[in-house]
Amino acid sequence: IHSTVASGVSYVFAVAFALLAAGAVVLTMNVLLLGGHIIFFQSLSLLGYCLFPLDVGALICLLNDNVILKIVVVCVTLGWSSWAAYPFMSSAVNPRRKALALYPVLLMYVSVGFLIIAID
């Protein structure tokens, strides 16, 4: 039973790690294609720091098994994470292209939110 739990935990870690790495690559490429200025490690740092509210939400959801509460917590922390990413992304691109730069970040945070809700 121990190896099954360890296998599940390593799978969740691998998916989360791959999602964040791919998100950082996509975010960097998106900002560069929009004419902005960002470095890969800067986008990776941005994603990590702004992901903290979703981490707090994941801990809250880990302690409670109520699906409605999980959805509410994820929605609140998703908004918080997106609000935290806004100043960084808006300063990296032309003001007319802010929404295009923020859209992939929001999509990645939504996918992390779905992982939080789905994983027991």
C-alpha positions as CSV (number, residue, x, y, z in Angstrom):
1,I,0.0,0.0,0.0
2,H,2.9,2.4,0.7
3,S,4.3,2.1,-2.8
4,T,0.8,2.8,-4.3
5,V,0.6,6.1,-2.2
6,A,4.1,7.0,-3.1
7,S,3.4,6.4,-6.8
8,G,0.3,8.6,-6.6
9,V,2.2,11.4,-4.9
10,S,5.0,11.3,-7.4
11,Y,2.5,11.3,-10.3
12,V,0.8,14.4,-8.9
13,F,4.2,16.1,-8.4
14,A,5.3,15.2,-12.0
15,V,2.1,16.6,-13.5
16,A,2.3,19.8,-11.5
17,F,6.0,20.2,-12.3
18,A,5.4,19.6,-16.0
19,L,2.5,22.0,-16.0
20,L,4.5,24.8,-14.4
21,A,7.5,24.3,-16.7
22,A,5.4,24.2,-19.8
23,G,3.4,27.2,-18.5
24,A,6.7,29.2,-18.1
25,V,7.8,28.4,-21.6
26,V,4.4,29.3,-23.1
27,L,4.3,32.5,-21.0
28,T,7.8,33.5,-22.1
29,M,7.1,32.8,-25.7
30,N,3.7,34.6,-25.6
31,V,5.2,37.8,-24.1
32,L,8.1,37.8,-26.5
33,L,5.7,37.3,-29.5
34,L,3.6,40.2,-28.2
35,G,6.7,42.4,-28.4
36,G,7.3,42.5,-24.6
37,H,10.4,41.9,-22.6
38,I,10.7,38.9,-20.3
39,I,13.3,36.3,-19.5
40,F,12.4,32.6,-19.0
41,F,13.5,32.6,-15.3
42,Q,11.6,35.8,-14.7
43,S,8.4,34.1,-15.9
44,L,9.1,31.0,-13.9
45,S,9.6,33.2,-10.8
46,L,6.4,35.1,-11.6
47,L,4.4,31.9,-11.9
48,G,5.8,30.5,-8.7
49,Y,5.2,33.6,-6.6
50,C,1.7,34.2,-7.9
51,L,0.9,30.5,-7.4
52,F,1.2,30.8,-3.7
53,P,-2.5,31.6,-3.1
54,L,-3.5,28.4,-5.0
55,D,-1.0,26.5,-2.8
56,V,-2.8,27.9,0.3
57,G,-6.1,26.9,-1.3
58,A,-4.8,23.4,-2.0
59,L,-3.9,23.0,1.7
60,I,-7.3,24.1,2.8
61,C,-8.9,21.7,0.3
62,L,-6.7,18.9,1.6
63,L,-8.1,19.3,5.1
64,N,-11.8,19.4,3.9
65,D,-13.6,16.9,1.7
66,N,-16.6,19.1,0.8
67,V,-16.7,19.7,-3.0
68,I,-18.7,23.0,-2.7
69,L,-16.1,24.4,-0.3
70,K,-13.3,23.2,-2.6
71,I,-14.9,25.1,-5.5
72,V,-15.3,28.3,-3.5
73,V,-11.8,28.1,-2.1
74,V,-10.3,27.5,-5.6
75,C,-12.3,30.4,-7.1
76,V,-11.2,32.8,-4.4
77,T,-7.5,31.8,-4.6
78,L,-7.7,31.7,-8.4
79,G,-8.8,35.4,-8.3
80,W,-6.1,36.2,-5.8
81,S,-3.4,34.5,-8.0
82,S,-4.6,36.3,-11.1
83,W,-4.7,39.6,-9.3
84,A,-1.2,39.1,-8.1
85,A,0.1,38.3,-11.6
86,Y,-1.6,41.3,-13.2
87,P,1.1,44.0,-12.3
88,F,3.9,41.8,-13.5
89,M,2.3,40.9,-16.8
90,S,1.0,44.4,-17.6
91,S,4.5,45.9,-17.1
92,A,6.0,43.4,-19.5
93,V,3.9,44.2,-22.6
94,N,2.3,47.1,-24.4
95,P,-0.7,48.3,-22.5
96,R,-3.0,47.5,-25.4
97,R,-1.9,43.8,-25.2
98,K,-2.3,43.2,-21.5
99,A,-5.3,40.9,-22.0
100,L,-3.4,38.8,-24.5
101,A,-0.5,38.4,-22.1
102,L,-2.7,37.6,-19.1
103,Y,-4.9,35.0,-20.8
104,P,-2.3,32.1,-20.8
105,V,-1.5,32.8,-17.2
106,L,-5.2,32.7,-16.3
107,L,-5.6,29.4,-18.2
108,M,-2.7,27.8,-16.4
109,Y,-4.0,28.9,-13.0
110,V,-7.5,27.5,-13.9
111,S,-5.9,24.2,-14.8
112,V,-4.0,24.1,-11.5
113,G,-7.4,24.9,-9.8
114,F,-9.0,21.9,-11.6
115,L,-6.2,19.7,-10.3
116,I,-6.8,21.0,-6.8
117,I,-10.5,20.2,-7.0
118,A,-10.1,16.8,-8.7
119,I,-7.3,15.3,-6.7
120,D,-8.3,13.7,-3.4
